[in-house]
Amino acid sequence: MINPMLAKLTDDTTFADDRYLWEIKYDGARCIAQTGPEARIWSRSGREMTGNFPELEIRTALPAILDGEIVSCDETGKSIFNRIQHRTTRENHVQWAAQEYPCKYEVFDIIEADGHDLKGLPLLARKDILSKYLIPTHNVHPASFVEDGAKLFAEMEQKRWEGVIGKAKTGKYLPGKREWLKVKVGLKEFFYICGYTHGTGWRVSTFGALVLGKLTEKGFQYVGAVGTGFNEAMIYSLYQQLKELPEVPCPFGVPPEPARWVLPKIQCLIHFAEYTNDSKLRFPSFKGIL
């Protein structure tokens, strides 16, 4: 059993890096598949699941070990995690489940081919080998990939799908390592600018980050600070507006960080991945003001 290579959460600024190619992020079951005389399917945790997916026709020209995602999709083509759960945990009535929640295998990597270890090869070389070895069927496909991550992510946002995965074109396959990148279709909300931190470097004359608050029935709730998503013109224009606001006491009671606190009058749109357990924004990015 091979411990799959993993991805770490990042934000949309990575799309500017042309060292990466981009794939759709599916909400399914990560699986390693072995083809040949002793065909097997393993989950990410190492549990054998060959019997759970009798309908999958995973075939290669010569014996191989593949990496990919088994997904079960709705009528729009969106992978639904609740559907795949009916397959991965089922021990009885497997054939019924295969009819009710049909699956497909999106294969995005090849780890071994005809007994040869491919993990040390660059990703693009492995993709090329995969295209020659994998025999596509009605429910097993080579996963598509693109160069333009921003365009693919915009499509995922429009469809409200999971997000995208970025992989270094020259990257080796590193079992268990989080070297791939994932950008999730996240949340969008307006928050009040309650203050700003002092800038450093080329932003020393303006601000470093905006300190954000969410207005609740009990007053303003601190949700974190945002320091990305600006261009130079945005920073200058917004700083002029912030300077004109009267300075006030910190609206959160105890200041969460050193900052100049201003009248919470300006609202800004923030994109973020999710709320953390302590109600802070994960990977916030500034998109504009209301």
LINDA-V159891 format. One line per field, one symbol per residue. ss: DSSP state (~ for helix, > for strand, _ for the rest). psi: psi as a letter, one per 20 degrees, with the letter a starting at -180 (. if undefined). A space follows every 10 residues. Layout:
ss = ???
psi = ???
This chain:
ss = _____>>>>_ _~~~~~___> >>>>>___>> >>>>_____> >>>____>_~ ~~______>> ___>>>>>>> >_>_____>_ ~~~~~~~~__ ___~~~~~~~ ___>>>>>>> >>>__>>___ __~~~~~~~~ ~~~>>____> >>___>__~~ ~~~~~~~~~_ __>>>>>>__ _______>>> >>>>__>>>> >>>>>>>>__ ~~~___>>>> >>>>>>__>> >>>>>>____ _~~~~~~~~~ ~~~~__>___ _________> >>____>>>> >>_>>_____ >>__>>>>>_
psi = ppoqqrqqpa aiiihiojiq rprpoqmbop qppprahmpq pqrhijppkg iimiipnoqq hrprpqpapp qpqaiiippo hhghhighip hqlghghhhh mqrqoopiqp hqolippjhi qqghghhggg hhgpoqaijp qppqqrhnhg gghhghghil agbqpppphj qronpiqmir qpoqobqpqp qpoiaqrprr cijhidrgqp pqqpprhjbp ppjaqpjriq rhggggghhh hhhiqqprqp ijdppiqpro prpnhpqqpp pqgrprhkkq pplqppirq.
